Amino acid sequence: MRALFAILVLLLCLIAKRADDPLVIKDSEAVQYVGKNVEVRGLVVTVTTSPFGTTFINFGREYPNQTFAGFIAAGSKIATDEWIAVTGKIELHQGKPEIKVTSTDQIKLMQ
């Protein structure tokens, strides 16, 4: 009985740990998760920087037809043309889902 109880406790601990991990979604699914903290994975098509220093990481297709965008405020030095994952709260910007990237911890390079 003790062994069964110990296994149950371990399983509950593992489930609790997994609950802290953000949900992983595709860039094409991002619009379905507005307001949620998630990890978005997909192919970066373009990275553009505006004259004001704001950077947009466009996934799926080029702007204005991107499936998802990562927004990097002026002054940040985060950009890549690799497969990446972006974690954070999805918001709508001009009808398109995006996550505001404020920390390098929000971006992972995918292998």
N, C-alpha and C positions, 0 to 999 in steps of 0.2 A: 504494500500500500504506500509506503514511504517513497519507493522508487517511482511509482506512478505520479505521486504528488510532485516530486522533484522534476520529472519530465514535463508535467503540466506547467509548473512555474517557469521552467526554461523556455517553453513554447510561448507563454505569455510575454516574457521579456523580449523574445525575438520579434513578436508581433508589435510590441510597443516601440521597439527600435525602428522597425520598418515604417511605422506610422509617422515618424519624424522626417523620413525621407520624402522629398517632394515627388509628386506624380510625374512620370516621364511621358511626354506627348510629342507627336510629330508637329512640325511647323504648320502643316495644313489643317491641324485640329485646333490651333490656338484660339480661334474665334469662339469656340465652344466653351472656353475656360476663362472668360473675362471675369476679373475679380478674384481669381484663384492664384495661389502660389504654386508654380509648377516648374519643371525643367523642360524647356523646348529644345528638341533636337532636329537638325535639318542641314541642308546644303546651303552655304552662303553663296549667293549669286553676285552681289555687289556690296561694297563698302564705300559710302560716300560721305564726304565732309562738306558741310555748308560753309559759306563765307564767314559765318559767325562762329565756326569751330565745332558745331554740333555734328556728330557722326551717326550714321544710320547703317546698321548691318541688315541687309535685305535677304530674306530667305525665299527659296522656291522660284521666284521670278524677279525680274528687275522692277524697280519703282516705275510707275505707280501700281503695278499689278502684283506686288509681293504678297506672299501668303502670310508673312509675319515679319516684324522688324524689331531689332534690338536698338534702343536709343541710348547714345552715349553723350553726356553733356560736354560742352566745350571745356577743354583743359585735360580731359582724360586721354590716355594714350593706348586705348584698347582697340585693336582691329586685327582681322585675319581673313584669309581667303580659304580656310580649311573648313572641314566639317566641325561644327562646334555645338555645344549645348549652352543655353542661357536659362538661368533660374531666377524666378522672381514673380511678382504679381502682374498679371496681364491686364492691360488697360486698352481702351480703344482710342486711336488717334486718327481723325479723319476717316472713321469707319474701318480702320485696319487694326488688328491686334498687335500690341507691342509690349515689351518689358523695358522699363527704364533701368539701365545698367549704371549702378553707382559704385560698384566694387568689383575688383578682379575676381573675387570669390564667386561671382555670379556667372562666370564664363569658364567652360571646360573645353579643351581641345579633344576631339574624339579621334580614336585610332582607326 
